[in-house]
Amino acid sequence: MILYHQTLADKCNKILEVGVGTGRSSQMFTQSFMKQGAIYINTDISEKMIEIFKKNLSVTGYDAEYQDTYTEILPEDDKKKIAILKANNEELPFPDEEFDCYISNLSLHIVNNHHNQLLEAYRVLKPESKAGFTVWGDRSRCRCFTFLEESLKKHGYDYSLDPSIAKSFEISDPVQLRKDTLAAGFKICKTFVVNLPFASKNPEDFLNFMVKGSFDMYAEEKDFDDATKEDLWNKVSIDFDTQFGPDSPEIPDFEQIVIIATK
Ligand SMILES: C[S@@+](CC[C@H](N)C(=O)[O-])C[C@H]1O[C@@H](n2cnc3c(N)ncnc32)[C@H](O)[C@@H]1O
C-alpha cells in the first residue's frame, strides 16, 4: 500500500504495475484506492502467475482482460479497467511516456539486471510522474528468510540460502539504489526503509509456513534418518521460540527498502 500512496496512484488515470505475482496488492488497490475511470495494466514474466492473478482478481468481482500484445484500452467514466500481460520488467512492451504511475513491489531485486528495469520504468512514464519500487532490505533484518540458516549453523550444519534467495540481497543498499535510480534518468529519488513482516496467527503458524518446508527439503538432501531429523527440528523449533515466541518482543522481521522516484 505504501507504493500506491507514495506514487499517488489513486489520482492516476493510467497505472502500470510490473511483477504482480499472484496479485495480492493489485486486488487491494483495485478494490480500494483505484479511481473510477482509471486503467490499470499489470504484468508478470510468469504465465503461471498470470493465471493465478486472473483467478484471484475475479474473486473480488473485477476481471482482468488478458492481452497477448499491448492494446490501448479506452476509459469509461464509471468503470475501473484492468488488464494483464506477460512481460519482462527489463524490456517492456509499451510505448514511451505511456503511464502516469509505475509500481514494482518486490521484483527489482529478482530481475537479471536491475539497471535495465530502472531504465524501462523511466521510459514508459510520463514526465513528472512517479515510480515506486520495493526491494529486500539488509540481510540481518530479514530474519524471516535467514532464521533457518542461522539456527542450523548454530547446531553445526552448513545450510546456505537457496542461491536465488541469496541473490535477492545483492542490491540491498539504499544509497546505491538511489544513485542507480538517478542514473536511469529520474530527477528526484527518495529512499526509506520499512519493516513489513509477514502476518501470521501465531509464531508456530509462521514456523510451519515459512521454515518447515525448507527444513524438510534440507533434511532430504542430507539424507537424515528419522531420529536425526526429529532431533534437529526440535532444536530449530526451540531456537525459533526463544527468538520469536510469546516471551520475546521480536517477530521474524522482513526489512524492505522503498524507492520513490520522479521523472
Ligand atoms: C516476490 S514476487 C512479488 C509479487 C507481487 N508484486 C507481490 O508483492 O506480492 C516477484 C514476482 O516477479 C516476477 N518476476 C521475476 N522476474 C521478472 C521479470 N524479469 N519481469 C517480470 N516479472 C518478473 C515473478 O514471476 C514474481 O511473480
Ligand as a Chemical Component Dictionary entry (heavy atoms), coordinates in Angstrom:
data_LIG
# 
_chem_comp.id                   LIG 
_chem_comp.type                 NON-POLYMER 
_chem_comp.pdbx_formal_charge   0 
_chem_comp.three_letter_code    LIG 
# 
loop_
_chem_comp_atom.comp_id 
_chem_comp_atom.atom_id 
_chem_comp_atom.alt_atom_id 
_chem_comp_atom.type_symbol 
_chem_comp_atom.charge 
_chem_comp_atom.model_Cartn_x 
_chem_comp_atom.model_Cartn_y 
_chem_comp_atom.model_Cartn_z 
_chem_comp_atom.pdbx_ordinal 
LIG C1  C1  C 0  8.326  -11.792 -4.952  1  
LIG S1  S1  S 1  7.166  -11.849 -6.242  2  
LIG C2  C2  C 0  6.276  -10.346 -5.899  3  
LIG C3  C3  C 0  4.878  -10.404 -6.402  4  
LIG C4  C4  C 0  3.996  -9.215  -6.061  5  
LIG N1  N1  N 0  4.494  -7.980  -6.618  6  
LIG C5  C5  C 0  3.805  -9.103  -4.570  7  
LIG O1  O1  O 0  4.346  -8.177  -3.978  8  
LIG O2  O2  O -1 3.106  -9.963  -3.988  9  
LIG C6  C6  C 0  8.120  -11.453 -7.681  10 
LIG C7  C7  C 0  7.364  -11.562 -8.990  11 
LIG O3  O3  O 0  8.204  -11.044 -10.027 12 
LIG C8  C8  C 0  8.076  -11.851 -11.161 13 
LIG N2  N2  N 0  9.295  -11.665 -11.983 14 
LIG C9  C9  C 0  10.532 -12.163 -11.777 15 
LIG N3  N3  N 0  11.374 -11.738 -12.734 16 
LIG C10 C10 C 0  10.649 -10.930 -13.556 17 
LIG C11 C11 C 0  10.961 -10.194 -14.724 18 
LIG N4  N4  N 0  12.196 -10.186 -15.229 19 
LIG N5  N5  N 0  9.979  -9.499  -15.309 20 
LIG C12 C12 C 0  8.722  -9.515  -14.800 21 
LIG N6  N6  N 0  8.372  -10.186 -13.682 22 
LIG C13 C13 C 0  9.326  -10.883 -13.072 23 
LIG C14 C14 C 0  7.900  -13.263 -10.636 24 
LIG O4  O4  O 0  7.265  -14.092 -11.578 25 
LIG C15 C15 C 0  7.035  -12.994 -9.384  26 
LIG O5  O5  O 0  5.683  -13.081 -9.695  27 
# 
loop_
_chem_comp_bond.comp_id 
_chem_comp_bond.atom_id_1 
_chem_comp_bond.atom_id_2 
_chem_comp_bond.value_order 
_chem_comp_bond.pdbx_ordinal 
LIG C1  S1  SING 1  
LIG S1  C2  SING 2  
LIG S1  C6  SING 3  
LIG C2  C3  SING 4  
LIG C3  C4  SING 5  
LIG C4  N1  SING 6  
LIG C4  C5  SING 7  
LIG C5  O1  DOUB 8  
LIG C5  O2  SING 9  
LIG C6  C7  SING 10 
LIG C7  O3  SING 11 
LIG C7  C15 SING 12 
LIG O3  C8  SING 13 
LIG C8  N2  SING 14 
LIG C8  C14 SING 15 
LIG N2  C9  SING 16 
LIG N2  C13 SING 17 
LIG C9  N3  DOUB 18 
LIG N3  C10 SING 19 
LIG C10 C11 SING 20 
LIG C10 C13 DOUB 21 
LIG C11 N4  SING 22 
LIG C11 N5  DOUB 23 
LIG N5  C12 SING 24 
LIG C12 N6  DOUB 25 
LIG N6  C13 SING 26 
LIG C14 O4  SING 27 
LIG C14 C15 SING 28 
LIG C15 O5  SING 29 
# 
